[in-house]
Amino acid sequence: MSGWLVIAGLGPGAQAQVTPEVQAALAEATDVVGYIPYVARVAERPGLTLHASDNRVELDRAAHALEMAADGRRVVVVSSGDPGVFAMASAVFEALEAGPAAWRTLDIRVLPGITAMLAAAARIGAPLGHDFCAINLSDNLKPWNLIEKRLRLAAEADFAMAFYNPRSKARPEGFGKALALLQDVCGDARPMIFARAVTTPEETMRVVPLPEAQPDMADMRTVVLLGNSTTRIIEGATGPMVYTPRSVQA
Ligand SMILES: C[S@@+](CC[C@H](N)C(=O)[O-])C[C@H]1O[C@@H](n2cnc3c(N)ncnc32)[C@H](O)[C@@H]1O
């Protein structure tokens, strides 16, 4: 049988949010490749080899997956959430472009997953219901001044925003600087949502006015959402519901 390569999103955590299409690919795979905690979400079974690796070796992992598919294996590269959102799909295409021409004849498919910002938004209401953008706050793969520029321009354009990778032990300062910039440019009390470990047993949701947001409210398991200037809160029996109206007055 000829090999193939699928780049699949496992969703935010809950098994119920792994799509049937991704489950079917995993059921047919001979090899699963990915970052250690994501590969740990795939059930072991006879005939399936799990290749878990550290997060810092994305391109090596992608090349390994392509090599195995070229050798006739049925390979699934797994990411959390969606594989095209700050994840492995781009890394595989980078490796493909840099690799042997023969790799380009492979059967390669990307299977979407539910990304963290959409799972978080759904939990709290509809804070991304109008125009929004997603920004990765890690400066591992881009300079910090580019992050600040994008934050400032997105705030000036009144986008709602989703922030991935807000804060880690290796990057303790960046999120505080991002908050200070947003508090300064936005200048209002629009809601900020700290959604941690969404859809897992450790899930927490917290809504605070932007001026009260603190750096230690986020960690690497948190996606942070910020409303636009029209975002509203309805206090419900089970907690706040946050939504951004569908229209903006001319
Ligand atoms: C390297 S990015 C991967 C994003 C992933 N591809 C996606 O589409 O959700 C990792 C970041 O995603 C966010 N994230 C992933 N899963 C999450 C969850 N279940 N709850 C909250 N945030 C999550 C966090 O901001 C985390 O730092």
The ligand as a Gaussian input file, in Angstrom:
#p B3LYP/6-31G(d) Opt

LIG

0 1
 C        1.534000      26.234000      20.077000
 S       -0.082000      26.914000      20.310000
 C       -1.023000      25.691000      19.500000
 C       -2.391000      26.182000      19.103000
 C       -3.250000      25.070000      18.511000
 N       -2.730000      24.649000      17.210000
 C       -4.715000      25.489000      18.375000
 O       -5.189000      25.605000      17.218000
 O       -5.371000      25.678000      19.407000
 C       -0.348000      26.551000      22.020000
 C       -1.275000      27.585000      22.668000
 O       -2.616000      27.305000      22.315000
 C       -3.485000      27.681000      23.356000
 N       -4.243000      26.480000      23.764000
 C       -4.158000      25.255000      23.225000
 N       -5.060000      24.429000      23.793000
 C       -5.735000      25.161000      24.708000
 C       -6.801000      24.886000      25.622000
 N       -7.357000      23.661000      25.689000
 N       -7.235000      25.875000      26.413000
 C       -6.701000      27.109000      26.337000
 N       -5.684000      27.433000      25.505000
 C       -5.221000      26.478000      24.705000
 C       -2.618000      28.260000      24.474000
 O       -2.528000      29.661000      24.272000
 C       -1.281000      27.603000      24.189000
 O       -0.204000      28.360000      24.718000

